[in-house]
């Protein structure tokens, strides 16, 4: 039993990690900029900006381990300062707040954006791949990784950088309004993104589906490569974080946390459509669309990690969530019964 802090505890991954830690008997302090919509029973919450934590913060006394999951994701140039503050500055302030504390282990959530995955030098991408980020988000995570490694050396902590694959809640997969899956799978939502990216040929092909939330995009690439990426269910990712917190590694480790094999997004969208009774439209995307594979060999070796939820389980859970959502439509002012 340990006292563990989880930053980003109000988010989907942080909430899952906090809940699993409580289930395993740990005392959890959840930190986040916002209060949780649904607090996890047994978690104590500290609401505030990590970037404003004071050095040697007495509220963090007695901690033995930290899972630093809090971050801000954006690829928009106008969000550069906010991304830097939330991911780099906040990590530095958190480390200083833990100075002279009883912390022995620090786990950082990082990302394949540090490579970046969309421009691999070789595949499968692994922990030795050069870091050459092309976005402020990727750069901010490189800096957070370096701060974590420095903190481990300076304070004698065991540190672990987990480079997450794309994380997906099954309930989001068939939700056109979800942050990731809406523009990834629904033709109506993808239209806006492709038009903004200047891919007018693709956008023109999707124009007939504007406002149609019952058609999924079956994507392929112009060079014949599959549109593919690693997808890990939130529950599996949370287990990986907990394994890293409970592991006996020493020094500094960098570990890629992802599935055993990539998901072909076109084939997966077709499976989702068949299972949910939705239509599909075939679209050819530019070669800039993702097509990469990652390795989870070190996660298996050092953490004993293995994903439990594969594509079949994700499809079944996505359809169940969609049916439940349609059976209980939102109500309130301005919403038709």
C-alpha positions as CSV (number, residue, x, y, z in Angstrom):
1,X,0.0,0.0,0.0
2,X,1.4,3.3,-1.1
3,X,0.4,7.0,-1.2
4,X,0.4,7.9,-4.9
5,X,-0.4,11.2,-6.6
6,X,-2.1,11.1,-10.0
7,X,-2.1,14.3,-12.0
8,X,-4.8,14.8,-14.6
9,X,-7.1,12.7,-12.3
10,X,-10.3,14.2,-13.7
11,X,-9.5,13.1,-17.2
12,X,-10.5,9.7,-18.7
13,X,-7.0,8.1,-18.3
14,X,-6.3,9.7,-14.9
15,X,-9.7,8.6,-13.6
16,X,-9.1,5.1,-14.7
17,X,-5.7,5.0,-13.2
18,X,-6.9,6.4,-9.9
19,X,-9.8,3.9,-9.7
20,X,-7.5,1.0,-10.4
21,X,-5.0,2.2,-7.7
22,X,-7.8,2.5,-5.1
23,X,-9.0,-1.0,-6.1
24,X,-5.4,-2.3,-5.5
25,X,-5.3,-0.8,-2.0
26,X,-3.3,2.4,-2.6
27,X,-4.1,5.8,-1.1
28,X,-4.6,8.2,-4.0
29,X,-4.3,12.0,-4.2
30,X,-5.8,13.3,-7.5
31,X,-4.5,16.6,-8.9
32,X,-6.2,18.4,-11.7
33,X,-7.0,21.9,-13.0
34,X,-10.7,21.0,-12.8
35,X,-12.8,19.1,-10.3
36,X,-13.9,15.6,-11.5
37,X,-17.4,15.3,-13.0
38,X,-17.7,12.0,-11.1
39,X,-15.2,11.7,-8.2
40,X,-13.7,8.3,-7.7
41,X,-14.6,7.0,-4.3
42,X,-11.6,6.8,-2.0
43,X,-9.6,9.5,-3.9
44,X,-8.6,12.8,-2.3
45,X,-8.7,15.7,-4.8
46,X,-6.5,18.8,-5.0
47,X,-7.9,21.2,-7.6
48,X,-5.5,23.7,-9.1
49,X,-3.0,24.5,-11.8
50,X,0.2,22.4,-11.6
51,X,2.1,25.3,-13.1
52,X,1.3,27.3,-9.9
53,X,2.5,24.7,-7.4
54,X,5.1,26.2,-5.0
55,X,8.5,24.6,-4.4
56,X,8.4,21.9,-1.7
57,X,4.7,22.0,-1.5
58,X,3.6,20.7,2.0
59,X,0.4,19.4,0.5
60,X,2.4,16.7,-1.4
61,X,4.2,15.5,1.7
62,X,4.2,11.8,2.4
63,X,3.8,10.7,-1.3
64,X,5.8,7.7,-2.4
65,X,5.0,7.7,-6.1
66,X,3.6,10.0,-8.8
67,X,1.8,9.3,-12.1
68,X,2.1,12.5,-14.0
69,X,-0.7,12.2,-16.6
70,X,-1.9,15.8,-16.7
71,X,-1.4,17.5,-20.1
72,X,-3.0,19.7,-22.7
73,X,-3.2,18.4,-26.3
74,X,-3.4,20.7,-29.2
75,X,-1.8,20.8,-32.6
76,X,-2.9,24.4,-33.4
77,X,0.0,26.9,-33.6
78,X,-2.1,29.5,-31.7
79,X,-2.2,27.1,-28.7
80,X,1.6,26.9,-28.5
81,X,2.0,28.9,-25.3
82,X,-0.8,27.0,-23.5
83,X,0.7,23.7,-24.6
84,X,4.1,24.7,-23.3
85,X,2.8,25.9,-20.0
86,X,0.6,22.9,-19.4
87,X,3.2,20.2,-20.4
88,X,6.7,21.6,-19.9
89,X,6.3,24.4,-17.3
90,X,3.8,22.3,-15.2
91,X,6.2,19.3,-15.2
92,X,9.0,21.5,-13.9
93,X,6.8,23.1,-11.2
94,X,5.6,19.6,-10.2
95,X,9.1,18.3,-9.8
96,X,10.1,21.4,-7.7
97,X,7.0,20.9,-5.6
98,X,8.2,17.4,-4.8
99,X,11.7,18.5,-3.9
100,X,12.9,16.9,-0.6
101,X,9.7,14.8,-0.5
102,X,9.5,11.1,0.2
103,X,8.8,10.3,-3.4
104,X,10.7,7.3,-4.7
105,X,9.1,6.7,-8.1
106,X,7.9,9.1,-10.9
107,X,6.0,8.0,-14.0
108,X,5.5,10.4,-16.9
109,X,2.9,10.1,-19.6
110,X,4.5,10.9,-22.9
111,X,3.6,10.3,-26.5
112,X,4.7,9.1,-29.9
113,X,4.4,12.7,-31.0
114,X,8.0,13.0,-29.8
115,X,9.2,11.0,-32.9
116,X,6.7,11.9,-34.5
117,X,4.9,8.7,-35.5
118,X,3.6,10.2,-38.8
119,X,7.1,10.6,-40.1
120,X,8.9,7.4,-38.9
121,X,12.6,6.9,-39.7
122,X,12.1,3.2,-39.3
123,X,9.3,0.8,-38.2
124,X,8.2,-0.5,-35.9
125,X,8.9,2.7,-33.8
126,X,10.6,1.9,-30.5
127,X,12.2,3.7,-27.6
128,X,15.5,4.2,-29.6
129,X,13.8,6.1,-32.4
130,X,15.2,9.6,-32.7
131,X,13.0,12.4,-31.3
132,X,12.4,15.0,-33.9
133,X,9.0,16.6,-33.0
134,X,7.3,18.8,-35.6
135,X,4.6,20.2,-33.3
136,X,4.6,22.3,-30.1
137,X,2.8,19.4,-28.4
138,X,5.5,16.9,-29.4
139,X,8.3,19.4,-28.3
140,X,6.6,20.0,-25.0
141,X,6.6,16.3,-24.3
142,X,10.3,16.0,-25.2
143,X,11.0,18.7,-22.6
144,X,8.8,16.9,-20.1
145,X,10.8,13.8,-20.7
146,X,14.1,15.6,-20.1
147,X,12.8,17.2,-16.9
148,X,11.7,13.8,-15.7
149,X,15.1,12.3,-16.4
150,X,16.8,15.2,-14.7
151,X,14.6,14.9,-11.6
152,X,15.5,11.3,-11.3
153,X,19.2,12.0,-11.4
154,X,19.0,15.0,-9.0
155,X,16.6,13.4,-6.5
156,X,17.5,9.7,-6.7
157,X,14.0,8.7,-8.0
158,X,13.3,5.8,-10.2
159,X,11.7,7.4,-13.2
160,X,9.7,5.9,-16.1
161,X,8.6,7.7,-19.3
162,X,5.7,5.9,-20.9
163,X,5.2,6.8,-24.5
164,X,1.5,6.2,-25.1
165,X,0.0,4.9,-28.3
166,X,-3.3,6.5,-29.3
167,X,-5.8,5.9,-26.4
168,X,-9.4,5.1,-27.1
169,X,-12.5,4.7,-24.9
170,X,-14.7,2.1,-26.6
171,X,-17.7,4.3,-25.9
172,X,-16.2,7.1,-28.0
173,X,-15.7,5.0,-31.2
174,X,-19.2,5.4,-32.5
175,X,-19.8,8.8,-31.0
176,X,-19.6,11.5,-33.8
177,X,-19.1,14.2,-31.2
178,X,-16.1,12.6,-29.5
179,X,-12.8,14.4,-29.7
180,X,-10.8,11.7,-31.5
181,X,-13.3,9.3,-33.1
182,X,-15.7,11.9,-34.5
183,X,-13.3,13.3,-37.1
184,X,-11.5,10.0,-37.5
185,X,-14.4,7.7,-38.4
186,X,-17.5,9.8,-39.2
187,X,-17.6,11.2,-42.8
188,X,-19.6,14.3,-41.6
189,X,-16.9,15.3,-39.1
190,X,-14.0,14.3,-41.3
191,X,-15.2,16.8,-43.9
192,X,-14.4,19.8,-41.7
193,X,-11.0,18.6,-40.8
194,X,-9.9,17.8,-44.4
195,X,-11.2,21.1,-45.7
196,X,-9.2,22.9,-43.0
197,X,-6.1,21.0,-43.9
198,X,-6.5,22.1,-47.5
199,X,-7.3,18.5,-48.8
200,X,-10.0,19.8,-51.0
201,X,-10.3,16.7,-53.2
202,X,-11.0,14.6,-50.1
203,X,-13.4,17.2,-48.7
204,X,-15.3,17.4,-52.0
205,X,-15.8,13.6,-51.9
206,X,-17.2,13.9,-48.4
207,X,-19.4,16.9,-49.1
208,X,-22.5,14.8,-49.8
209,X,-22.3,13.5,-46.2
210,X,-22.3,16.8,-44.4
211,X,-24.7,16.5,-41.5
212,X,-24.9,12.7,-41.9
213,X,-23.9,11.0,-38.7
214,X,-24.7,7.5,-40.0
215,X,-21.9,7.1,-42.5
216,X,-18.4,5.9,-41.5
217,X,-15.2,6.7,-43.4
218,X,-13.3,3.7,-44.8
219,X,-9.9,5.2,-45.5
220,X,-7.0,4.1,-47.6
221,X,-3.9,6.0,-48.7
222,X,-3.0,7.3,-52.1
223,X,0.3,5.2,-52.1
224,X,-1.6,2.0,-51.3
225,X,-0.4,1.8,-47.7
226,X,-3.0,1.1,-45.1
227,X,-4.1,4.0,-42.8
228,X,-3.0,2.3,-39.6
229,X,-1.9,3.2,-36.1
230,X,-1.7,1.7,-32.7
231,X,-4.9,1.9,-30.6
232,X,-5.0,1.0,-26.9
233,X,-8.2,0.9,-24.9
234,X,-8.2,3.2,-21.9
235,X,-8.5,0.3,-19.5
236,X,-5.4,-1.3,-20.9
237,X,-3.5,1.9,-20.8
238,X,-4.5,2.4,-17.2
239,X,-3.2,-1.0,-16.3
240,X,0.1,-0.2,-18.0
241,X,0.5,3.0,-15.9
242,X,-0.3,1.1,-12.7
243,X,2.2,-1.6,-13.6
244,X,4.9,1.1,-14.1
245,X,4.0,2.6,-10.7
246,X,4.3,-0.8,-9.0
247,X,7.3,-2.1,-11.0
248,X,10.8,-2.5,-9.5
249,X,12.8,-0.8,-12.2
250,X,15.6,1.5,-11.1
251,X,17.2,4.5,-12.7
252,X,15.5,5.9,-15.8
253,X,13.5,3.8,-18.3
254,X,11.7,4.8,-21.5
255,X,8.9,2.4,-22.4
256,X,6.5,2.4,-25.3
257,X,3.0,1.4,-24.2
258,X,0.8,0.2,-27.0
259,X,-1.0,-2.7,-28.6
260,X,0.5,-5.9,-30.0
261,X,-0.3,-4.8,-33.6
262,X,-1.6,-1.7,-35.4
263,X,-5.2,-1.2,-36.3
264,X,-6.0,-0.7,-40.0
265,X,-8.5,2.2,-39.6
266,X,-10.3,1.5,-42.9
267,X,-10.9,-2.1,-42.1
268,X,-11.8,-1.3,-38.5
269,X,-14.4,1.4,-39.6
270,X,-16.0,-1.2,-41.9
271,X,-16.2,-3.7,-38.9
272,X,-17.8,-0.9,-36.8
273,X,-20.3,-0.1,-39.5
274,X,-21.4,-3.7,-40.0
275,X,-21.8,-4.3,-36.3
276,X,-23.8,-1.0,-35.8
277,X,-25.8,-1.2,-39.0
278,X,-24.2,2.0,-40.4
279,X,-23.3,3.0,-44.0
280,X,-19.7,3.5,-45.2
281,X,-18.0,5.6,-47.9
282,X,-14.6,4.7,-49.3
283,X,-12.1,7.6,-49.5
284,X,-8.5,7.8,-50.5
285,X,-6.4,10.1,-48.2
286,X,-3.1,11.8,-48.9
287,X,0.1,10.0,-48.0
288,X,0.3,12.2,-44.9
289,X,-2.4,10.1,-43.3
290,X,-0.9,7.9,-40.5
291,X,0.6,4.5,-41.4
292,X,2.9,3.3,-38.7
293,X,3.6,0.4,-36.3
294,X,5.0,0.6,-32.8
295,X,6.7,-1.9,-30.6
296,X,5.6,-2.8,-27.0
297,X,8.4,-5.3,-26.4
298,X,9.9,-3.3,-23.6
299,X,6.5,-2.9,-21.9
300,X,6.2,-6.7,-22.0
301,X,9.7,-7.3,-20.8
302,X,10.0,-4.7,-18.0
303,X,6.3,-4.4,-16.9
304,X,4.7,-7.7,-17.8
305,X,2.2,-5.7,-19.9
306,X,-0.1,-7.3,-22.4
307,X,-3.3,-5.7,-23.8
308,X,-6.5,-7.5,-22.8
309,X,-8.9,-5.6,-25.2
310,X,-8.5,-6.3,-28.9
311,X,-10.4,-5.0,-31.9
312,X,-13.3,-7.5,-31.4
313,X,-13.9,-6.4,-27.8
314,X,-13.6,-2.7,-28.8
315,X,-16.2,-3.2,-31.6
316,X,-18.7,-4.9,-29.2
317,X,-18.2,-2.3,-26.5
318,X,-18.6,0.5,-29.0
319,X,-21.9,-0.9,-30.3
320,X,-23.3,-1.4,-26.8
321,X,-22.3,2.2,-25.9
322,X,-24.0,3.6,-29.0
323,X,-27.2,1.7,-28.4
324,X,-27.3,2.9,-24.8
325,X,-26.7,6.5,-25.9
326,X,-29.5,6.3,-28.5
327,X,-31.8,4.8,-26.0
328,X,-31.2,7.6,-23.5
329,X,-31.0,10.8,-25.6
330,X,-30.0,14.0,-23.8
331,X,-32.7,16.1,-22.4
332,X,-32.9,19.7,-21.2
333,X,-33.5,23.3,-22.4
334,X,-33.5,23.4,-26.2
335,X,-33.4,19.6,-26.6
336,X,-36.4,18.0,-28.2
337,X,-37.9,15.0,-26.3
